[in-house]
């Protein structure tokens, strides 16, 4: 729903929206007993959200997309 509503927004607005709504996933280890499987699922979900919000298609390095946009990666967030 967020990706559809802000499809025509600027990159800066999309970055603000992404960090606001999805940065709480980084704190997953603090409020959920962590298993490697659960953390991997959360990481994949975060990557998919970035693809949807920024309309990233094709095979690209998702880590490079995080870095080029100045957004914390999963490893930096935890």
C-alpha positions in Angstrom: 0.0 0.0 0.0 2.8 2.4 0.8 4.6 1.7 -2.5 1.3 2.4 -4.4 0.5 5.6 -2.6 4.0 7.1 -2.9 4.9 5.8 -6.4 5.4 9.2 -7.8 7.2 10.7 -4.8 10.8 11.9 -5.0 13.7 9.6 -4.0 14.2 11.7 -0.8 10.6 11.2 0.3 10.7 7.5 -0.5 13.9 7.2 1.6 12.2 9.0 4.5 9.2 6.8 4.3 11.3 3.6 4.1 13.4 4.5 7.1 10.3 5.6 9.1 8.2 2.5 8.5 10.8 -0.2 8.1 13.7 0.7 10.4 11.9 -0.9 13.3 12.7 -4.3 11.7 16.3 -3.7 12.7 15.4 -3.9 16.4 13.9 -7.4 15.9 16.5 -9.0 18.0 15.6 -6.9 21.0 11.9 -7.9 21.2 11.7 -11.3 19.6 13.7 -14.4 20.8 16.1 -14.7 17.8 16.8 -17.6 15.7 18.8 -17.5 12.6 15.8 -18.6 10.5 13.7 -15.8 11.9 16.3 -13.2 11.3 16.9 -14.4 7.8 13.2 -14.1 7.0 13.1 -10.5 8.4 16.2 -9.6 6.3 14.5 -11.0 3.1 11.3 -9.0 4.0 13.3 -5.8 4.5 15.0 -6.3 1.1 11.7 -7.0 -0.6 10.2 -3.8 1.0 13.1 -1.8 -0.4 12.5 -3.3 -3.9 8.8 -2.4 -3.7 9.1 1.2 -2.3 11.9 2.2 -4.8 10.5 0.1 -7.7 13.7 -1.9 -8.1 13.3 -4.6 -10.8 15.7 -7.1 -12.2 18.7 -8.8 -10.7 20.6 -6.1 -8.8 22.7 -6.1 -5.6 20.3 -5.2 -2.9 23.3 -4.3 -0.6 24.5 -1.8 -3.3 21.0 -0.3 -3.5 20.9 0.2 0.3 24.4 1.9 0.2 23.7 4.0 -2.8 20.5 5.4 -1.2 22.3 6.0 2.2 20.0 3.6 4.1 21.3 1.3 6.8 21.8 -2.3 5.7 20.7 -5.2 7.8 24.2 -5.7 9.2 24.6 -2.0 10.1 21.2 -1.9 11.7 21.7 -4.7 14.2 
